[in-house]
């Protein structure tokens, strides 16, 4: 992260994450949100689901209150969204694991 400033990460994060905290919260309450992703270290929720919970907290903070840990996670979210949107499958993706996973990370590919 040494080559990226907090301002750069902040801007890219808010450009990439197109869902509001309440939208992410509502999404994470669905069976679809819980049905995708990989779990790590015996966790009950997937890495993406846990990320969605962190994104909600980050987006509800004032910029001045963001920690280095928040910026690290924001940078991780930017990378995930960029990698996965580049791998968009063909056809209608509205009800696919690809879309569900991205929404766990705060990005709704169906939004304009």
Biotite code that builds the C-alpha atoms (Angstrom):
import biotite.structure as struc

atoms = struc.array([
    struc.Atom([0.000, 0.000, 0.000], chain_id="A", res_id=1, res_name="UNK", atom_name="CA", element="C"),
    struc.Atom([3.056, 2.232, 0.177], chain_id="A", res_id=2, res_name="UNK", atom_name="CA", element="C"),
    struc.Atom([2.537, 3.662, -3.312], chain_id="A", res_id=3, res_name="UNK", atom_name="CA", element="C"),
    struc.Atom([-1.107, 4.610, -2.735], chain_id="A", res_id=4, res_name="UNK", atom_name="CA", element="C"),
    struc.Atom([-2.154, 7.514, -0.579], chain_id="A", res_id=5, res_name="UNK", atom_name="CA", element="C"),
    struc.Atom([-5.191, 7.424, 1.653], chain_id="A", res_id=6, res_name="UNK", atom_name="CA", element="C"),
    struc.Atom([-6.842, 10.012, -0.602], chain_id="A", res_id=7, res_name="UNK", atom_name="CA", element="C"),
    struc.Atom([-6.297, 7.803, -3.667], chain_id="A", res_id=8, res_name="UNK", atom_name="CA", element="C"),
    struc.Atom([-7.730, 4.763, -1.896], chain_id="A", res_id=9, res_name="UNK", atom_name="CA", element="C"),
    struc.Atom([-10.685, 6.749, -0.545], chain_id="A", res_id=10, res_name="UNK", atom_name="CA", element="C"),
    struc.Atom([-11.589, 8.040, -4.010], chain_id="A", res_id=11, res_name="UNK", atom_name="CA", element="C"),
    struc.Atom([-11.211, 4.662, -5.703], chain_id="A", res_id=12, res_name="UNK", atom_name="CA", element="C"),
    struc.Atom([-13.187, 2.930, -2.950], chain_id="A", res_id=13, res_name="UNK", atom_name="CA", element="C"),
    struc.Atom([-16.127, 5.314, -3.288], chain_id="A", res_id=14, res_name="UNK", atom_name="CA", element="C"),
    struc.Atom([-15.962, 4.983, -7.083], chain_id="A", res_id=15, res_name="UNK", atom_name="CA", element="C"),
    struc.Atom([-15.977, 1.165, -6.867], chain_id="A", res_id=16, res_name="UNK", atom_name="CA", element="C"),
    struc.Atom([-18.516, 0.567, -4.082], chain_id="A", res_id=17, res_name="UNK", atom_name="CA", element="C"),
    struc.Atom([-21.826, 1.604, -5.619], chain_id="A", res_id=18, res_name="UNK", atom_name="CA", element="C"),
    struc.Atom([-24.119, 0.360, -2.842], chain_id="A", res_id=19, res_name="UNK", atom_name="CA", element="C"),
    struc.Atom([-25.122, 2.389, 0.195], chain_id="A", res_id=20, res_name="UNK", atom_name="CA", element="C"),
    struc.Atom([-24.703, 0.921, 3.697], chain_id="A", res_id=21, res_name="UNK", atom_name="CA", element="C"),
    struc.Atom([-28.424, 0.163, 4.072], chain_id="A", res_id=22, res_name="UNK", atom_name="CA", element="C"),
    struc.Atom([-28.485, -1.555, 0.667], chain_id="A", res_id=23, res_name="UNK", atom_name="CA", element="C"),
    struc.Atom([-25.559, -3.747, 1.697], chain_id="A", res_id=24, res_name="UNK", atom_name="CA", element="C"),
    struc.Atom([-27.199, -4.505, 5.053], chain_id="A", res_id=25, res_name="UNK", atom_name="CA", element="C"),
    struc.Atom([-30.444, -5.502, 3.337], chain_id="A", res_id=26, res_name="UNK", atom_name="CA", element="C"),
    struc.Atom([-28.514, -7.623, 0.837], chain_id="A", res_id=27, res_name="UNK", atom_name="CA", element="C"),
    struc.Atom([-26.521, -9.420, 3.546], chain_id="A", res_id=28, res_name="UNK", atom_name="CA", element="C"),
    struc.Atom([-29.838, -10.499, 5.119], chain_id="A", res_id=29, res_name="UNK", atom_name="CA", element="C"),
    struc.Atom([-30.682, -12.574, 2.027], chain_id="A", res_id=30, res_name="UNK", atom_name="CA", element="C"),
    struc.Atom([-30.089, -16.275, 1.491], chain_id="A", res_id=31, res_name="UNK", atom_name="CA", element="C"),
    struc.Atom([-28.284, -15.428, -1.753], chain_id="A", res_id=32, res_name="UNK", atom_name="CA", element="C"),
    struc.Atom([-25.686, -13.336, 0.082], chain_id="A", res_id=33, res_name="UNK", atom_name="CA", element="C"),
    struc.Atom([-24.988, -16.231, 2.425], chain_id="A", res_id=34, res_name="UNK", atom_name="CA", element="C"),
    struc.Atom([-24.859, -18.787, -0.398], chain_id="A", res_id=35, res_name="UNK", atom_name="CA", element="C"),
    struc.Atom([-21.632, -17.620, -2.081], chain_id="A", res_id=36, res_name="UNK", atom_name="CA", element="C"),
    struc.Atom([-17.975, -17.251, -1.288], chain_id="A", res_id=37, res_name="UNK", atom_name="CA", element="C"),
    struc.Atom([-15.270, -19.087, 0.535], chain_id="A", res_id=38, res_name="UNK", atom_name="CA", element="C"),
    struc.Atom([-14.965, -19.318, 4.288], chain_id="A", res_id=39, res_name="UNK", atom_name="CA", element="C"),
    struc.Atom([-11.673, -18.990, 6.064], chain_id="A", res_id=40, res_name="UNK", atom_name="CA", element="C"),
    struc.Atom([-10.393, -20.237, 9.405], chain_id="A", res_id=41, res_name="UNK", atom_name="CA", element="C"),
    struc.Atom([-13.660, -21.968, 10.326], chain_id="A", res_id=42, res_name="UNK", atom_name="CA", element="C"),
    struc.Atom([-15.753, -18.808, 10.009], chain_id="A", res_id=43, res_name="UNK", atom_name="CA", element="C"),
    struc.Atom([-19.483, -19.241, 9.502], chain_id="A", res_id=44, res_name="UNK", atom_name="CA", element="C"),
    struc.Atom([-19.683, -16.429, 6.925], chain_id="A", res_id=45, res_name="UNK", atom_name="CA", element="C"),
    struc.Atom([-17.719, -16.145, 3.699], chain_id="A", res_id=46, res_name="UNK", atom_name="CA", element="C"),
    struc.Atom([-14.836, -13.726, 3.272], chain_id="A", res_id=47, res_name="UNK", atom_name="CA", element="C"),
    struc.Atom([-17.047, -11.585, 1.012], chain_id="A", res_id=48, res_name="UNK", atom_name="CA", element="C"),
    struc.Atom([-19.895, -11.547, 3.516], chain_id="A", res_id=49, res_name="UNK", atom_name="CA", element="C"),
    struc.Atom([-17.491, -10.429, 6.247], chain_id="A", res_id=50, res_name="UNK", atom_name="CA", element="C"),
    struc.Atom([-16.146, -7.802, 3.860], chain_id="A", res_id=51, res_name="UNK", atom_name="CA", element="C"),
    struc.Atom([-19.661, -6.455, 3.332], chain_id="A", res_id=52, res_name="UNK", atom_name="CA", element="C"),
    struc.Atom([-20.033, -6.006, 7.076], chain_id="A", res_id=53, res_name="UNK", atom_name="CA", element="C"),
    struc.Atom([-16.729, -4.076, 7.188], chain_id="A", res_id=54, res_name="UNK", atom_name="CA", element="C"),
    struc.Atom([-17.761, -1.930, 4.209], chain_id="A", res_id=55, res_name="UNK", atom_name="CA", element="C"),
    struc.Atom([-20.949, -0.906, 6.029], chain_id="A", res_id=56, res_name="UNK", atom_name="CA", element="C"),
    struc.Atom([-18.895, 0.276, 9.019], chain_id="A", res_id=57, res_name="UNK", atom_name="CA", element="C"),
    struc.Atom([-16.369, 2.082, 6.810], chain_id="A", res_id=58, res_name="UNK", atom_name="CA", element="C"),
    struc.Atom([-19.045, 3.903, 4.813], chain_id="A", res_id=59, res_name="UNK", atom_name="CA", element="C"),
    struc.Atom([-20.723, 5.063, 8.021], chain_id="A", res_id=60, res_name="UNK", atom_name="CA", element="C"),
    struc.Atom([-17.522, 6.627, 9.352], chain_id="A", res_id=61, res_name="UNK", atom_name="CA", element="C"),
    struc.Atom([-16.335, 10.137, 8.732], chain_id="A", res_id=62, res_name="UNK", atom_name="CA", element="C"),
    struc.Atom([-13.232, 10.261, 6.561], chain_id="A", res_id=63, res_name="UNK", atom_name="CA", element="C"),
    struc.Atom([-11.197, 11.700, 9.453], chain_id="A", res_id=64, res_name="UNK", atom_name="CA", element="C"),
    struc.Atom([-12.098, 8.661, 11.599], chain_id="A", res_id=65, res_name="UNK", atom_name="CA", element="C"),
    struc.Atom([-10.859, 6.021, 9.131], chain_id="A", res_id=66, res_name="UNK", atom_name="CA", element="C"),
    struc.Atom([-7.960, 3.908, 10.399], chain_id="A", res_id=67, res_name="UNK", atom_name="CA", element="C"),
    struc.Atom([-5.038, 2.378, 8.534], chain_id="A", res_id=68, res_name="UNK", atom_name="CA", element="C"),
    struc.Atom([-6.889, -0.941, 8.857], chain_id="A", res_id=69, res_name="UNK", atom_name="CA", element="C"),
    struc.Atom([-9.920, 0.619, 7.170], chain_id="A", res_id=70, res_name="UNK", atom_name="CA", element="C"),
    struc.Atom([-7.743, 1.849, 4.311], chain_id="A", res_id=71, res_name="UNK", atom_name="CA", element="C"),
    struc.Atom([-6.170, -1.597, 3.973], chain_id="A", res_id=72, res_name="UNK", atom_name="CA", element="C"),
    struc.Atom([-9.628, -3.131, 3.671], chain_id="A", res_id=73, res_name="UNK", atom_name="CA", element="C"),
    struc.Atom([-10.778, -0.428, 1.252], chain_id="A", res_id=74, res_name="UNK", atom_name="CA", element="C"),
    struc.Atom([-7.775, -1.227, -0.946], chain_id="A", res_id=75, res_name="UNK", atom_name="CA", element="C"),
    struc.Atom([-8.647, -4.944, -0.806], chain_id="A", res_id=76, res_name="UNK", atom_name="CA", element="C"),
    struc.Atom([-12.242, -4.153, -1.854], chain_id="A", res_id=77, res_name="UNK", atom_name="CA", element="C"),
    struc.Atom([-11.037, -2.065, -4.809], chain_id="A", res_id=78, res_name="UNK", atom_name="CA", element="C"),
    struc.Atom([-8.851, -4.944, -6.008], chain_id="A", res_id=79, res_name="UNK", atom_name="CA", element="C"),
    struc.Atom([-11.613, -7.527, -5.615], chain_id="A", res_id=80, res_name="UNK", atom_name="CA", element="C"),
    struc.Atom([-14.198, -5.458, -7.496], chain_id="A", res_id=81, res_name="UNK", atom_name="CA", element="C"),
    struc.Atom([-11.734, -4.628, -10.290], chain_id="A", res_id=82, res_name="UNK", atom_name="CA", element="C"),
    struc.Atom([-10.665, -8.272, -10.739], chain_id="A", res_id=83, res_name="UNK", atom_name="CA", element="C"),
    struc.Atom([-14.167, -9.702, -10.669], chain_id="A", res_id=84, res_name="UNK", atom_name="CA", element="C"),
    struc.Atom([-15.842, -7.131, -12.894], chain_id="A", res_id=85, res_name="UNK", atom_name="CA", element="C"),
    struc.Atom([-13.128, -7.888, -15.476], chain_id="A", res_id=86, res_name="UNK", atom_name="CA", element="C"),
    struc.Atom([-14.276, -11.544, -15.396], chain_id="A", res_id=87, res_name="UNK", atom_name="CA", element="C"),
    struc.Atom([-17.930, -10.822, -16.177], chain_id="A", res_id=88, res_name="UNK", atom_name="CA", element="C"),
    struc.Atom([-19.613, -13.946, -17.568], chain_id="A", res_id=89, res_name="UNK", atom_name="CA", element="C"),
    struc.Atom([-21.628, -13.832, -20.783], chain_id="A", res_id=90, res_name="UNK", atom_name="CA", element="C"),
    struc.Atom([-25.385, -13.497, -20.761], chain_id="A", res_id=91, res_name="UNK", atom_name="CA", element="C"),
    struc.Atom([-27.789, -12.434, -18.049], chain_id="A", res_id=92, res_name="UNK", atom_name="CA", element="C"),
    struc.Atom([-25.850, -12.228, -14.793], chain_id="A", res_id=93, res_name="UNK", atom_name="CA", element="C"),
    struc.Atom([-28.640, -10.862, -12.588], chain_id="A", res_id=94, res_name="UNK", atom_name="CA", element="C"),
    struc.Atom([-29.146, -14.031, -10.552], chain_id="A", res_id=95, res_name="UNK", atom_name="CA", element="C"),
    struc.Atom([-25.687, -15.601, -10.599], chain_id="A", res_id=96, res_name="UNK", atom_name="CA", element="C"),
    struc.Atom([-23.056, -16.350, -7.986], chain_id="A", res_id=97, res_name="UNK", atom_name="CA", element="C"),
    struc.Atom([-20.855, -13.795, -9.779], chain_id="A", res_id=98, res_name="UNK", atom_name="CA", element="C"),
    struc.Atom([-23.371, -11.020, -9.045], chain_id="A", res_id=99, res_name="UNK", atom_name="CA", element="C"),
    struc.Atom([-24.098, -12.262, -5.528], chain_id="A", res_id=100, res_name="UNK", atom_name="CA", element="C"),
    struc.Atom([-20.410, -12.288, -4.678], chain_id="A", res_id=101, res_name="UNK", atom_name="CA", element="C"),
    struc.Atom([-19.855, -8.764, -5.982], chain_id="A", res_id=102, res_name="UNK", atom_name="CA", element="C"),
    struc.Atom([-22.835, -7.489, -4.016], chain_id="A", res_id=103, res_name="UNK", atom_name="CA", element="C"),
    struc.Atom([-21.298, -8.941, -0.844], chain_id="A", res_id=104, res_name="UNK", atom_name="CA", element="C"),
    struc.Atom([-18.338, -6.690, -1.636], chain_id="A", res_id=105, res_name="UNK", atom_name="CA", element="C"),
    struc.Atom([-20.553, -3.610, -2.077], chain_id="A", res_id=106, res_name="UNK", atom_name="CA", element="C"),
    struc.Atom([-20.803, -3.580, -5.872], chain_id="A", res_id=107, res_name="UNK", atom_name="CA", element="C"),
    struc.Atom([-24.116, -4.128, -7.646], chain_id="A", res_id=108, res_name="UNK", atom_name="CA", element="C"),
    struc.Atom([-23.384, -4.817, -11.332], chain_id="A", res_id=109, res_name="UNK", atom_name="CA", element="C"),
    struc.Atom([-27.049, -4.139, -12.173], chain_id="A", res_id=110, res_name="UNK", atom_name="CA", element="C"),
    struc.Atom([-26.767, -0.478, -11.114], chain_id="A", res_id=111, res_name="UNK", atom_name="CA", element="C"),
    struc.Atom([-26.076, 2.169, -13.699], chain_id="A", res_id=112, res_name="UNK", atom_name="CA", element="C"),
])
